[in-house]
């Protein structure tokens, strides 16, 4: 009996629910929910040879939609570029070449992070026929950073990603967990309302609840879920008010660049910061002058690469370097 309890303690929280991995990880997923019209609209814009925008709040699925298009549009030579990972002095004109056998599609994600040079190069590549179509994903629908000539080419070609419906949220959770989860539809409704029907926030809520109840799954009921969500909201408010301004040493410990070969510039910066000490996503976002959502994506990718792990699952989650990975940097 004691051995069974000891084994239970050593299990990861998601294993206690019968999952092989965390089904609520914040990462792109091409198995999209509730976006059939948006998928077709985007595909039509691209095939017709247009510049178009995919817009929506952080966490609504813009990257997932672009990755879906990349997987399902075989008639184009596709160049997917995430502005978060662009190195200094990056040139689109040097990177993007005209396809010999297929027309070229440029997909630019997190475009709100681009500078004027990159934005101007998009228009040049399109006007000169190097790329046939362009898809630009960003959080803001307003095109204040683009000139009048560019705006005229876009016209009204926007794919807007809105909030999910309740059925969409139910489908999202079923897909992520392969229909194996402890939530009733009433619980899911509470989760969705608390998350304002935002996909990323729905997944965060599900993960938080499951971690809280991992050792008392029999207590799953509507009232308990409401109490946990209320607790999470109070912690979020506390974090917002009390989060300490992150302080870094004057000189970060240098890392041999060869040891970070294959990582994007932003991932390298995150690794360098975490080498000095564990941080929350919000603290990293402040240091990097980025959004918490953007940092969260990079942390998920680094976790998949076995470089970063969650050292404290309690909110706010604290991230650090995996011991095995950290030892390779010394």
Secondary structure as the mmCIF struct_conf table of DSSP 4:
data_model
#
loop_
_struct_conf.conf_type_id
_struct_conf.id
_struct_conf.beg_label_comp_id
_struct_conf.beg_label_asym_id
_struct_conf.beg_label_seq_id
_struct_conf.end_label_comp_id
_struct_conf.end_label_asym_id
_struct_conf.end_label_seq_id
HELX_RH_AL_P HELX_RH_AL_P1 UNK A 2 UNK A 10
BEND BEND1 UNK A 11 UNK A 11
HELX_RH_3T_P HELX_RH_3T_P1 UNK A 13 UNK A 17
TURN_TY1_P TURN_TY1_P1 UNK A 18 UNK A 18
BEND BEND2 UNK A 20 UNK A 21
TURN_TY1_P TURN_TY1_P2 UNK A 23 UNK A 24
BEND BEND3 UNK A 27 UNK A 27
BEND BEND4 UNK A 30 UNK A 31
BEND BEND5 UNK A 33 UNK A 34
HELX_RH_AL_P HELX_RH_AL_P2 UNK A 36 UNK A 47
TURN_TY1_P TURN_TY1_P3 UNK A 48 UNK A 49
STRN STRN1 UNK A 51 UNK A 55
TURN_TY1_P TURN_TY1_P4 UNK A 58 UNK A 59
BEND BEND6 UNK A 60 UNK A 61
HELX_RH_AL_P HELX_RH_AL_P3 UNK A 62 UNK A 72
TURN_TY1_P TURN_TY1_P5 UNK A 74 UNK A 75
STRN STRN2 UNK A 76 UNK A 82
HELX_RH_3T_P HELX_RH_3T_P2 UNK A 83 UNK A 85
HELX_LH_PP_P HELX_LH_PP_P1 UNK A 86 UNK A 87
TURN_TY1_P TURN_TY1_P6 UNK A 88 UNK A 89
HELX_RH_AL_P HELX_RH_AL_P4 UNK A 92 UNK A 95
BEND BEND7 UNK A 100 UNK A 102
STRN STRN3 UNK A 103 UNK A 109
BEND BEND8 UNK A 110 UNK A 110
HELX_RH_3T_P HELX_RH_3T_P3 UNK A 111 UNK A 113
HELX_RH_AL_P HELX_RH_AL_P5 UNK A 116 UNK A 127
TURN_TY1_P TURN_TY1_P7 UNK A 128 UNK A 129
BEND BEND9 UNK A 130 UNK A 130
BEND BEND10 UNK A 132 UNK A 132
STRN STRN4 UNK A 133 UNK A 138
BEND BEND11 UNK A 139 UNK A 139
TURN_TY1_P TURN_TY1_P8 UNK A 144 UNK A 145
BEND BEND12 UNK A 146 UNK A 146
HELX_RH_AL_P HELX_RH_AL_P6 UNK A 148 UNK A 154
TURN_TY1_P TURN_TY1_P9 UNK A 155 UNK A 156
STRN STRN5 UNK A 158 UNK A 160
HELX_LH_PP_P HELX_LH_PP_P2 UNK A 163 UNK A 165
HELX_RH_AL_P HELX_RH_AL_P7 UNK A 166 UNK A 177
TURN_TY1_P TURN_TY1_P10 UNK A 178 UNK A 179
BEND BEND13 UNK A 182 UNK A 182
HELX_RH_AL_P HELX_RH_AL_P8 UNK A 185 UNK A 194
TURN_TY1_P TURN_TY1_P11 UNK A 195 UNK A 197
HELX_RH_AL_P HELX_RH_AL_P9 UNK A 199 UNK A 212
TURN_TY1_P TURN_TY1_P12 UNK A 213 UNK A 215
HELX_RH_3T_P HELX_RH_3T_P4 UNK A 217 UNK A 219
HELX_RH_AL_P HELX_RH_AL_P10 UNK A 222 UNK A 242
HELX_LH_PP_P HELX_LH_PP_P3 UNK A 243 UNK A 246
BEND BEND14 UNK A 250 UNK A 251
HELX_LH_PP_P HELX_LH_PP_P4 UNK A 252 UNK A 254
HELX_RH_3T_P HELX_RH_3T_P5 UNK A 257 UNK A 260
TURN_TY1_P TURN_TY1_P13 UNK A 261 UNK A 262
BEND BEND15 UNK A 263 UNK A 263
HELX_RH_AL_P HELX_RH_AL_P11 UNK A 265 UNK A 276
STRN STRN6 UNK A 279 UNK A 280
HELX_RH_AL_P HELX_RH_AL_P12 UNK A 281 UNK A 288
TURN_TY1_P TURN_TY1_P14 UNK A 289 UNK A 289
BEND BEND16 UNK A 290 UNK A 290
HELX_RH_AL_P HELX_RH_AL_P13 UNK A 292 UNK A 304
TURN_TY1_P TURN_TY1_P15 UNK A 305 UNK A 306
BEND BEND17 UNK A 307 UNK A 307
STRN STRN7 UNK A 308 UNK A 312
BEND BEND18 UNK A 314 UNK A 316
HELX_LH_PP_P HELX_LH_PP_P5 UNK A 317 UNK A 317
STRN STRN8 UNK A 318 UNK A 321
HELX_RH_AL_P HELX_RH_AL_P14 UNK A 323 UNK A 327
TURN_TY1_P TURN_TY1_P16 UNK A 328 UNK A 329
#
